[in-house]
Amino acid sequence: MSTRPTTHRHPLRALAAALAVVLAAGVLAPAALRAQPLVASAVVAAPVHGPVRGDVAPLADVLAALPFGVGERLEYDAKVGPLRVGRGSMEIVGMDPVRGHEAVHIAFRVSGGALGIHVEDAMDSWVDPKTFNSLRFVRQLKEKGKHRDRTFEIYPERGVYRQDAEEEQPTVARPLDDGAFFYFVRTVPLVVGEVYEFDRYFRPDRNPVRVRVLRRERVKVPAGEFDAIVIQPVIKTKGLFAESARTELWLSDDDRRILLKMVAQLPFGSLSLHLKRATEAGGATP
């Protein structure tokens, strides 16, 4: 990848990517799904604390089994080196109908400014909790006075997706969009020393996603001090999750798996996210 400054992604756009794809770290769902370490032949089974089998369980039971719920909100500060350049959030907004399915509505928001540029990025995902397949993904980006909006309708039952008014394209068997992937990882057990590979991103050419589980350690962020498990996602992309960026994510080492911290080494410097505030479903603060 070129190191000329004119080719680098703006720090706030990198932050938006961080909150969008921070995520690609694991797999779980109703029992048919399995995650397989690259370094071993044994299949890692879905954990017992994961979602209830959606094909037989009532919706209320499926939602109750998830480690997150409506009202949960995670808020972050973003820094380039020591400088605070923006803020971001992830939130479970509610349940919305999508083509006859009750879907979990997940919202990501990023805003801030650096180098004389202000960026606002909004990403919304709608996920069927019974299958944990993505149904819709919307991204709205405002930068330098320009607006760019994209809507992806995803049809798991037909194996296709459509961007805006373009022609339908093939997708994977159990598709997940950017935001859905992050919430999906929160239900999976991660074994230190393993490397996992997943093929669920809804755009097939971006697969596979690889995740290295590096270590456990204690981490301090503005929201408090936590036990954490540290992972390194590697995706077929330039920038934030390229192998050269050595991006590390600190997830809470409990059944919630919330993102506590992220650090990436990019050409313009070190980009980091730090959890500032966490509100649990129902409004409680952990």
C-alpha positions as CSV (number, residue, x, y, z in Angstrom):
1,M,0.0,0.0,0.0
2,S,1.3,3.4,-0.9
3,T,2.6,5.7,2.0
4,R,1.9,8.9,0.2
5,P,-0.3,11.2,2.4
6,T,-2.8,11.8,-0.4
7,T,-3.8,8.2,-0.4
8,H,-4.5,7.8,3.3
9,R,-8.0,7.5,4.7
10,H,-8.9,10.5,6.9
11,P,-8.6,9.6,10.7
12,L,-12.4,10.0,11.2
13,R,-13.2,7.8,8.3
14,A,-10.9,5.2,9.8
15,L,-12.8,5.6,13.1
16,A,-16.0,5.0,11.2
17,A,-14.6,1.8,9.8
18,A,-13.5,0.8,13.2
19,L,-17.0,1.0,14.7
20,A,-18.4,-0.6,11.6
21,V,-16.2,-3.6,11.3
22,V,-14.7,-3.9,14.7
23,L,-16.5,-6.9,14.8
24,A,-15.3,-9.5,12.6
25,A,-14.2,-11.7,15.4
26,G,-16.3,-14.7,15.9
27,V,-19.3,-16.7,15.0
28,L,-22.2,-18.1,16.8
29,A,-25.9,-18.3,16.1
30,P,-28.5,-20.9,16.3
31,A,-26.9,-24.3,16.6
32,A,-26.2,-25.1,13.0
33,L,-23.3,-22.7,12.8
34,R,-19.8,-23.7,13.8
35,A,-16.4,-21.9,14.0
36,Q,-13.2,-23.8,13.2
37,P,-9.7,-22.8,14.3
38,L,-7.2,-22.8,11.5
39,V,-4.6,-24.4,13.8
40,A,-6.7,-27.4,14.7
41,S,-9.0,-29.9,13.1
42,A,-11.6,-30.0,15.9
43,V,-14.8,-28.0,15.4
44,V,-15.6,-25.4,18.1
45,A,-19.2,-25.9,19.1
46,A,-21.7,-23.1,19.7
47,P,-21.5,-22.0,23.4
48,V,-24.3,-22.8,25.8
49,H,-24.9,-19.1,26.6
50,G,-25.7,-18.3,23.0
51,P,-29.0,-17.6,21.2
52,V,-31.8,-20.1,21.6
53,R,-32.6,-22.2,18.5
54,G,-34.7,-19.7,16.5
55,D,-36.5,-22.3,14.4
56,V,-38.3,-23.7,17.5
57,A,-38.2,-21.0,20.2
58,P,-40.6,-18.1,20.7
59,L,-39.1,-14.7,19.8
60,A,-39.2,-13.6,23.4
61,D,-37.0,-16.6,24.4
62,V,-34.6,-15.9,21.6
63,L,-34.2,-12.2,22.7
64,A,-33.8,-13.1,26.3
65,A,-30.9,-15.5,25.5
66,L,-28.8,-12.8,23.8
67,P,-26.1,-11.0,25.8
68,F,-27.5,-7.6,24.8
69,G,-30.9,-6.0,24.5
70,V,-32.9,-3.0,23.6
71,G,-31.6,0.1,25.3
72,E,-27.9,-1.0,25.5
73,R,-25.6,1.8,24.5
74,L,-21.8,2.0,24.2
75,E,-20.0,5.3,23.9
76,Y,-16.4,5.9,22.8
77,D,-13.8,8.6,22.6
78,A,-11.5,8.4,19.5
79,K,-7.9,9.6,19.5
80,V,-5.1,10.0,17.0
81,G,-2.0,9.7,19.1
82,P,-2.8,11.7,22.2
83,L,-5.3,14.0,20.5
84,R,-9.0,13.5,20.8
85,V,-10.6,13.7,17.4
86,G,-14.1,12.4,17.7
87,R,-16.7,10.2,19.4
88,G,-18.7,7.2,18.5
89,S,-21.5,5.0,19.8
90,M,-23.2,1.7,19.3
91,E,-26.8,1.1,20.4
92,I,-29.6,-1.5,20.3
93,V,-32.4,0.9,19.2
94,G,-35.3,-1.4,19.2
95,M,-37.3,-4.0,17.2
96,D,-38.5,-3.1,13.7
97,P,-40.5,-5.0,11.1
98,V,-38.5,-5.8,7.9
99,R,-40.3,-7.7,5.2
100,G,-42.5,-9.6,7.7
101,H,-39.7,-10.3,10.2
102,E,-39.2,-8.7,13.6
103,A,-35.6,-7.4,13.4
104,V,-33.2,-6.1,15.9
105,H,-32.2,-2.6,14.9
106,I,-28.5,-1.8,15.6
107,A,-27.2,1.8,15.2
108,F,-23.6,3.0,14.9
109,R,-22.8,6.7,15.0
110,V,-19.5,8.5,14.5
111,S,-18.7,12.3,14.5
112,G,-15.7,14.5,14.9
113,G,-13.1,16.5,13.1
114,A,-9.4,16.7,12.5
115,L,-7.2,18.3,9.9
116,G,-9.9,20.8,9.1
117,I,-12.4,18.1,8.1
118,H,-15.6,17.2,9.9
119,V,-17.1,13.7,9.4
120,E,-20.5,12.3,10.4
121,D,-21.1,8.6,9.7
122,A,-24.3,6.7,10.5
123,M,-24.6,3.0,10.0
124,D,-27.8,0.9,10.8
125,S,-28.2,-2.8,10.7
126,W,-31.4,-4.9,11.0
127,V,-30.9,-8.5,12.0
128,D,-33.4,-11.4,12.3
129,P,-32.7,-12.6,15.9
130,K,-34.1,-16.1,15.2
131,T,-31.6,-16.8,12.5
132,F,-29.0,-14.1,13.2
133,N,-29.0,-13.3,9.5
134,S,-28.8,-9.7,8.2
135,L,-31.8,-8.3,6.5
136,R,-30.9,-4.7,5.8
137,F,-27.8,-2.4,6.1
138,V,-27.9,1.4,5.6
139,R,-24.9,3.7,5.7
140,Q,-25.1,7.5,5.6
141,L,-21.8,9.5,5.4
142,K,-21.4,13.3,5.5
143,E,-17.9,14.6,4.7
144,K,-16.6,17.8,3.2
145,G,-20.2,19.0,2.6
146,K,-21.0,15.9,0.6
147,H,-23.6,13.2,1.4
148,R,-23.2,9.6,0.4
149,D,-26.0,7.2,1.2
150,R,-26.1,3.4,0.5
151,T,-28.9,0.9,1.3
152,F,-28.4,-2.8,1.1
153,E,-31.4,-5.1,1.1
154,I,-30.3,-8.6,2.0
155,Y,-32.4,-11.7,1.2
156,P,-30.9,-14.8,3.0
157,E,-33.7,-17.0,1.9
158,R,-32.9,-16.3,-1.8
159,G,-29.1,-16.0,-1.4
160,V,-28.9,-12.5,-2.8
161,Y,-28.5,-8.8,-1.8
162,R,-29.2,-5.6,-3.6
163,Q,-27.5,-2.2,-3.2
164,D,-29.8,0.7,-3.8
165,A,-31.4,0.2,-7.3
166,E,-28.6,-1.9,-8.7
167,E,-29.0,-5.5,-9.8
168,E,-29.1,-8.3,-7.3
169,Q,-25.8,-10.0,-6.4
170,P,-25.1,-13.4,-4.8
171,T,-24.5,-13.5,-1.0
172,V,-23.3,-16.2,1.4
173,A,-25.6,-18.8,3.0
174,R,-25.9,-17.0,6.4
175,P,-25.1,-13.3,5.7
176,L,-23.9,-10.7,8.2
177,D,-23.3,-7.1,7.5
178,D,-20.7,-4.8,9.2
179,G,-22.7,-4.0,12.3
180,A,-24.3,-7.4,12.7
181,F,-20.9,-9.0,12.7
182,F,-19.8,-7.1,15.9
183,Y,-22.9,-8.1,17.8
184,F,-22.5,-11.7,16.6
185,V,-19.0,-12.0,18.0
186,R,-20.3,-11.1,21.5
187,T,-21.9,-14.5,21.8
188,V,-18.8,-16.6,21.0
189,P,-16.2,-18.1,23.4
190,L,-12.7,-17.1,22.3
191,V,-9.7,-19.4,23.1
192,V,-6.3,-17.7,23.5
193,G,-3.8,-19.0,21.0
194,E,-6.4,-20.0,18.4
195,V,-6.9,-18.5,14.9
196,Y,-10.5,-18.5,13.6
197,E,-11.7,-18.1,10.0
198,F,-15.2,-17.1,9.0
199,D,-17.1,-16.8,5.7
200,R,-20.3,-15.0,6.7
201,Y,-19.7,-11.4,5.5
202,F,-22.5,-10.7,3.1
203,R,-20.2,-9.6,0.3
204,P,-18.5,-12.9,-0.7
205,D,-15.3,-11.4,-2.1
206,R,-14.4,-10.0,1.3
207,N,-14.3,-13.4,3.0
208,P,-12.7,-15.0,4.8
209,V,-12.3,-13.0,7.9
210,R,-9.5,-14.3,10.2
211,V,-9.3,-13.6,13.9
212,R,-6.3,-14.3,16.2
213,V,-7.0,-14.6,19.9
214,L,-3.8,-13.1,21.4
215,R,-4.0,-12.9,25.2
216,R,-5.9,-12.0,28.4
217,E,-5.1,-8.8,30.4
218,R,-6.4,-6.1,32.6
219,V,-7.3,-2.8,30.7
220,K,-8.2,0.7,32.0
221,V,-10.5,3.0,30.0
222,P,-12.6,6.0,30.9
223,A,-15.5,3.8,31.8
224,G,-13.4,1.8,34.3
225,E,-11.0,-1.1,34.7
226,F,-11.9,-4.5,33.2
227,D,-10.6,-7.9,32.5
228,A,-10.2,-8.2,28.8
229,I,-9.5,-10.7,26.0
230,V,-7.4,-9.2,23.2
231,I,-8.0,-10.2,19.6
232,Q,-6.5,-9.2,16.2
233,P,-8.9,-9.3,13.2
234,V,-7.5,-9.5,9.7
235,I,-9.7,-8.8,6.7
236,K,-9.1,-8.6,2.9
237,T,-8.8,-4.9,2.9
238,K,-6.4,-2.0,3.1
239,G,-6.1,0.2,6.1
240,L,-7.6,-0.5,9.5
241,F,-7.9,-4.3,9.5
242,A,-5.0,-5.0,7.0
243,E,-2.4,-7.3,8.6
244,S,0.1,-4.5,8.5
245,A,-2.0,-2.3,10.8
246,R,-1.6,-4.8,13.6
247,T,-5.0,-3.7,15.0
248,E,-5.9,-5.1,18.4
249,L,-9.3,-5.1,20.1
250,W,-9.9,-5.5,23.8
251,L,-13.2,-7.2,24.6
252,S,-14.6,-7.6,28.1
253,D,-13.7,-11.1,29.3
254,D,-17.3,-12.0,30.4
255,D,-20.4,-13.1,28.7
256,R,-21.1,-9.5,27.4
257,R,-18.0,-9.2,25.2
258,I,-18.3,-5.4,24.9
259,L,-15.6,-3.5,23.0
260,L,-13.4,-1.7,25.6
261,K,-10.6,-0.4,23.5
262,M,-9.0,-0.6,20.0
263,V,-5.6,0.4,18.8
264,A,-4.4,0.4,15.2
265,Q,-1.1,1.5,13.7
266,L,-1.8,3.5,10.5
267,P,0.4,5.6,8.3
268,F,-0.8,8.9,9.9
269,G,-0.2,7.6,13.4
270,S,-1.9,5.5,16.1
271,L,-5.7,5.5,16.0
272,S,-7.5,4.4,19.2
273,L,-11.0,4.0,20.6
274,H,-11.7,4.0,24.4
275,L,-15.0,3.1,26.1
276,K,-16.3,6.2,27.8
277,R,-19.7,5.0,29.0
278,A,-21.8,1.8,28.9
279,T,-25.5,1.6,29.5
280,E,-27.0,-1.9,29.7
281,A,-30.4,-2.9,28.3
282,G,-33.0,-1.3,30.5
283,G,-30.8,1.7,31.3
284,A,-28.5,0.3,34.0
285,T,-24.8,1.2,34.1
286,P,-22.5,-1.7,34.7
